[in-house]
Amino acid sequence: MFDVKEVVRELQQMRDDGHLSDALLRRGVRMIASSDKRCSWVGVYLLNKEGNELWLHNYVGMPTEHAKIQVGQGVCGTAVAEKKNQNVADVSEVENYLVCNSDVQSELVVLIRAGDEIFGEIDLDSEDPKAFKPEDEAAVEAVADKLAEQLMAERR
């Protein structure tokens, strides 16, 4: 997995330099995608509460037709509906899985949240089965927490 301390440090430096969440979200996605060969796709979805859906903010990987995902739909929508991260070892076992790339075998979705407030999520796809371990989830969660700090600050 990527060097979580380096990514969080860089995101904090960007915050200190006055960058807004848009830049931090893009940088976080690019750093994760470029440093982990297991990831065939890395993206951020932001939650639109009025529409009860997730909107694709940015990504690295093949284009996806899923620019909007209803809460409760697929792995990404389930994460928000259940208010918990999703680490799916075999996506073929998920009944409501949204196929973006038929080669994807596993998926990790980590919520970007501050307390009970969910802002969105970081989504990682892999063509490897059982690609993501608990320590990978913890690393992505540390990045998500840093992003949530910025999103929360902008809402004040």
Sequence and secondary structure as in RCSB ss.txt:
>XXXX:A:sequence
MFDVKEVVRELQQMRDDGHLSDALLRRGVRMIASSDKRCSWVGVYLLNKEGNELWLHNYVGMPTEHAKIQVGQGV
CGTAVAEKKNQNVADVSEVENYLVCNSDVQSELVVLIRAGDEIFGEIDLDSEDPKAFKPEDEAAVEAVADKLAEQ
LMAERR
>XXXX:A:secstr
   HHHHHHHHHHHHHTT  HHHHHHHHHHHHHHH TTEEEEEEEEEETTTTEEEEEEEESS  S SEEETTSHH
HHHHHHHTS EEES GGG TT   S TT  EEEEEEEEETTEEEEEEEEEESSTT   HHHHHHHHHHHHHHHHH
HHHHH 
